[in-house]
């Protein structure tokens, strides 16, 4: 997915949503009504489209902040043996 390749296990509608989000992240001004129409043709509604875009933006913001602030991974690994 990261490379832009399709994955056979995902339905075409999910690939369309990923392509849209990648397009927005790469060139937000290039989005057209046709992009939204395509997503709606795959069954996505406005709320789902906004949610996918918001999650991508939040991830980008979080990663940018973490890199700029030189955050270090200070989480103690959890031991989940016996839970599964």
C-alpha positions, 0 to 999 in steps of 0.5 A, a space after each residue: 500500500 505504501 508504494 501505491 501498489 494494489 493489494 489483492 485482498 482489498 476490495 476496489 472501493 478501499 483501493 479507491 479511498 487509499 488512492 484519494 488520500 494519497 492524492 490529497 496528501 501529495 497535492 491537495 489542490 488537485 482534488 476535483 469533484 470527480 474524485 469525490 464522485 468516484 468514491 461515492 460510486 464505491 459506496 463511501 459517504 461524506 463522513 467516511 471520506 472525511 474520516 479517512 482524510 482526517 486520519 491521514 492528516 493526523 498521522 502526518 501531523 503526529 509523525 512530523 511533530 515526533 520527528 521535529 521534536 526528536 521524540 524517543 520511543 520510551 514505551 515499555 514493551 508489553 508482555 502479552 503472552 497468555 492473553 492470546 
